[in-house]
Amino acid sequence: MAAAAIPDVELSEIDQIEPAQETTCCIVGGGPGGMMLALLLARRGVKVTLLEAHKDFDREFRGDTLHPSILEILDQIGLAEPLHRLPHNKIYGPTFQSGGRSFAPIDFRRLKTRFPYILLIPQTKFLEFLAAEAKNYRTFQMRMVANVGALIEGETGVCGVRYQSTDGWHELRARLTVGADGRFSKVRQLAGFEPIKTSPPMDILWFQLPHLPGDEHSDRVMGGFGNGRLLAVFDRIDYWQIGYVFPKGRYQQLRAAGMDAFRKSISEIEPRFAKHVEWLREWNQCSLLSVESSRCPIWHKPGLLLIGDAAHVMSPVGGVGINYAVQDAVVAANVLTVPLLNRDVHDRDLAKVQHQRETATRVIQKIQSAMQTRLIASALQWQGTLEVPWMVRLFLKIPILRDLPARVLAFGVKRVRLEED
Ligand SMILES: Cc1cc2nc3c(=O)[nH]c(=O)nc-3n(C[C@H](O)[C@H](O)[C@H](O)COP(=O)(O)OP(=O)(O)OC[C@H]3O[C@@H](n4cnc5c(N)ncnc54)[C@H](O)[C@@H]3O)c2cc1C
């Protein structure tokens, strides 16, 4: 079941505010970035309170991919093994298909890591897992249905937040407030940060199709091209998770053409889904992702830091959003644990977090943008089947070059490790 949208809250003067509570680090948002940062700080003894607007972690589909870099980080704190005990699937790379031919450019199995695959696990389960782990530390507190609507600003900068819960408004004072509240970040807006946006040339409809008797399981992400459409297919063991990519802004046109035309265009790209598409009956079985990519020029001000999608929204190319949010959290924990334990966090410490993460973010966004304009945009314009350019085939035959895309996808531009004494 999809989680309810977060209502926009306004704090009026007549609202009753409970006496202030206190913490050292207030994290707004229990997504992969916020949850991971809360866990890493709590296990080092930092008093941390996480505020999450929803009542649980059940949410609309927002990606299930845990890259090797996240698995290595979890392994550092002894959590990779317990995570692997949850139901999951492993993906070793993408296979693209067009006109009956297939092409598998990336194989994670060649990477030097204990975890040469992407682990597919529902994001809800991953977040519940991190939350359960964080609850083992007495310095960790989590408030669900805590919708942040205002920042508290003092002489030294931001010193906490006001949030609305079922029983009214509350104040939480903190040395540091972290905005990990996602692509529509309220904290970012309240802090007055304006992201620089780019608009990739596509939108995506996400939906599920059932696994039918006789379907073979797949340990690859299947990418199909054809007739100006692109399909990404993930095997989720008991169902197929499908991303249907189409030119930006054409959703209404797609709907106007009708469900029959939609089903037909899917089975034209993936003929083996001819039967499965009968399960698609209503448009509300699909969720629309209006693809965007953005980055804030500044991620911090005194008392406040942004991480994850709040600081930079990633295009879905390569599915790196969760990876980058978690890596931000790890770097923030590396840099800020000691200042937070000493209750002495300076703006220069926050600047260090941005400095350590910004280049990696810019580079991956440039790579995504090049792939979008050179490959995806032409695939979405092209009405026939596609041939893989000879230069790409040549590149992937050269041993020292062929694993570069896999490494960048698996670890990001720079491998991030947890630094603990
Ligand atoms: C349809 C879709 C498919 C995607 N597929 C993939 C994929 O395959 N792989 C991948 O890596 N990435 C994918 N992404 C991107 C990925 O979901 C994000 O990059 C990632 O979740 C970012 O993590 P985050 O912790 O920064 O923010 P989020 O995961 O967005 O978490 C933010 C949290 O903050 C909470 N919140 C928001 N406002 C407030 C408030 N005012 N007060 C309190 N709490 C608040 C929200 O409820 C939410 O729980 C996808 C995204 C979408 C939308």
The ligand as a Gaussian input file, in Angstrom:
#p B3LYP/6-31G(d) Opt

LIG

0 1
 C        9.602000       6.087000      -8.573000
 C       11.037000       6.132000      -8.092000
 C       11.920000       5.094000      -8.401000
 C       13.251000       5.149000      -7.946000
 N       14.100000       4.109000      -8.235000
 C       15.353000       4.091000      -7.712000
 C       16.229000       2.974000      -7.902000
 O       15.876000       1.979000      -8.545000
 N       17.449000       3.033000      -7.334000
 C       17.877000       4.112000      -6.612000
 O       19.011000       4.109000      -6.120000
 N       17.073000       5.180000      -6.429000
 C       15.828000       5.185000      -6.940000
 N       15.015000       6.261000      -6.730000
 C       15.542000       7.418000      -5.986000
 C       15.606000       7.100000      -4.509000
 O       14.319000       6.749000      -4.018000
 C       16.116000       8.329000      -3.758000
 O       17.292000       8.808000      -4.376000
 C       16.427000       7.992000      -2.310000
 O       15.301000       7.446000      -1.660000
 C       16.908000       9.246000      -1.589000
 O       17.004000       8.994000      -0.225000
 P       16.827000      10.165000       0.840000
 O       17.030000       9.511000       2.172000
 O       17.682000      11.307000       0.471000
 O       15.339000      10.686000       0.679000
 P       13.949000       9.925000       0.660000
 O       14.119000       8.463000       0.443000
 O       13.076000      10.663000      -0.256000
 O       13.412000      10.069000       2.146000
 C       12.941000      11.294000       2.636000
 C       12.070000      11.015000       3.849000
 O       11.746000      12.273000       4.445000
 C       10.388000      12.246000       4.850000
 N        9.922000      13.633000       4.894000
 C        9.680000      14.468000       3.853000
 N        9.291000      15.673000       4.291000
 C        9.292000      15.608000       5.643000
 C        8.963000      16.549000       6.670000
 N        8.557000      17.799000       6.389000
 N        9.070000      16.149000       7.976000
 C        9.486000      14.889000       8.289000
 N        9.796000      13.966000       7.341000
 C        9.702000      14.325000       6.029000
 C        9.696000      11.414000       3.790000
 O        8.497000      10.871000       4.255000
 C       10.747000      10.336000       3.507000
 O       10.584000       9.213000       4.328000
 C       13.696000       6.255000      -7.184000
 C       12.815000       7.303000      -6.869000
 C       11.494000       7.250000      -7.311000
 C       10.558000       8.377000      -6.952000

